[in-house]
Amino acid sequence: MVTPMPSADHEQVLRLVTAALVAPDGDGLLARAHGIAATTRDRQLVAIATAYRRGDRELVDALARDHLVDHPDNVLVARIADASHNHTSIKEGT
């Protein structure tokens, strides 16, 4: 099976979400990511990151589990879920 190449919009969503996770006020970045998220995968990523920034650990866990069933290669979502579960900051890297 050939994996399709990610679109430019997908790459931009990844960049915006990653930046939002470490920015002091990433809400604007997440809003931009939401505006260009064209696929279910990208919309789920934005929703997971938004829940993480709000501190909603239960929602992060539920959304990440669902997302990772379909996209087990998504390291960013796995990292967000881990940080949320362990009550750490993405910036801490632990």
Secondary structure as the mmCIF struct_conf table of DSSP 4:
data_model
#
loop_
_struct_conf.conf_type_id
_struct_conf.id
_struct_conf.beg_label_comp_id
_struct_conf.beg_label_asym_id
_struct_conf.beg_label_seq_id
_struct_conf.end_label_comp_id
_struct_conf.end_label_asym_id
_struct_conf.end_label_seq_id
HELX_LH_PP_P HELX_LH_PP_P1 VAL A 2 SER A 7
HELX_RH_AL_P HELX_RH_AL_P1 ALA A 8 VAL A 22
BEND BEND1 ALA A 23 ALA A 23
TURN_TY1_P TURN_TY1_P1 PRO A 24 ASP A 25
HELX_RH_AL_P HELX_RH_AL_P2 ASP A 27 ILE A 36
BEND BEND2 THR A 39 THR A 39
HELX_RH_AL_P HELX_RH_AL_P3 THR A 40 ARG A 54
TURN_TY1_P TURN_TY1_P2 GLY A 55 GLY A 55
HELX_RH_AL_P HELX_RH_AL_P4 ARG A 57 ASP A 70
TURN_TY1_P TURN_TY1_P3 PRO A 72 ASP A 73
HELX_RH_AL_P HELX_RH_AL_P5 VAL A 75 HIS A 85
TURN_TY1_P TURN_TY1_P4 ASN A 86 HIS A 87
TURN_TY1_P TURN_TY1_P5 ILE A 90 GLY A 93
#
